[in-house]
Amino acid sequence: MLTFGLLIVAGVLEATTPGGMNEESIEAIVVGLLLFAFIGTALIATGLGIAGLCQKQRKKIFAILGTIFSLVTVVSTVSLISFGMTID
C-alpha cells in the first residue's frame, strides 16, 4: 500500500514541477530510495510467505494470503515502473 502511495507522490511531484522533476533533487532521491526499500520489503514478505508454505503441520491460510499479496505488490509495482519508463 505504501508503494502505491509513493508512486502517486512521485507522479504528483513530476506533474506539478515545471519542466519535470529534477532527478538530482532531494525529493527525487528520497522517493527512489523509499521505492527500493518498499520493493525489498515486499520481496522479503514473499520469501517469508513461501517459507510458511513449506512448514508442515501448520495452517497455511496466512502464508498463502501473504504470498499472494506480496507477489501482487511486487508485480504491479514493477509493471507500473516499466510502463512509466516507456512513456516519454
N, C-alpha and C positions, 0 to 999 in steps of 0.2 A: 504494500500500500504506500509506503514511504517513497518507493522508487517512482511510482507514477506521479505522486505529488512533486517530486524533484524534477521530473521531466516536464511537468506543467510550469513550474517555476522557470526552468530553462527556456521554455517556449515564450513565456511572457517577457523575460529579460531580452530575448532576441527580437521580439516584435516591438517592444517599446523603445528600444535603443535606435536612434537614427543611424543608418548605415550598418546595422547589425552589431552584435555584441563583440567586443574586443576579446580575442582568445587569450590574451595575456593579462586580463584584468583579474582582480582578486575574486570577484563573483564567479567568473568562469572557472577558475581553478578550484574553488570550493565546490561548485556544482559537479565538476568532473571527479574530484576525489570522493565526494559522497556517493556518486553513482557507482564507482568501483567498489566502495565499501558495502553498499546495499546489494550489489550483484554477488559479491563474495559471501555475504551473509546468507543469501538465498541458495548459493551453491553448498554451503555448509549445512543448511537445513535439508537440502536434497540428500546429502550424504548421511545425515542422521536418520532421515526417513527410510532410506534403503537399509541402513543398519538395523532399524527397528523391524523391518520386514523380514530380516534374516534370523531374528531371535525366535527360538522355539518356545512353546508353551506360554504364549503371550497373546493377548487380544491385539489384533493388528489394525483396528479401525483408525486409530490416531496416526499410526505410521503410514497408512495408505493416504489419509487426508493430508498429512504434512508433505508427503512426497508429491502428491498431485498439485497442491497449492504452490509449493516452491518451484516445481517444474513449469507451471503456468507463468509464474512471475519471471523466471529466467528467460523462457522462450519469448514471451510477449515483450520484455524489455529489449532483448537483442533484436527482435524483429522491428520494433519501433526505432531503435538506433539505426539499423541498416536502412530502413525506409527514409529516415531523416537525412541520411548521408546521400541518398540518391537524388533527393530534391535539391535543386540549385537555384 
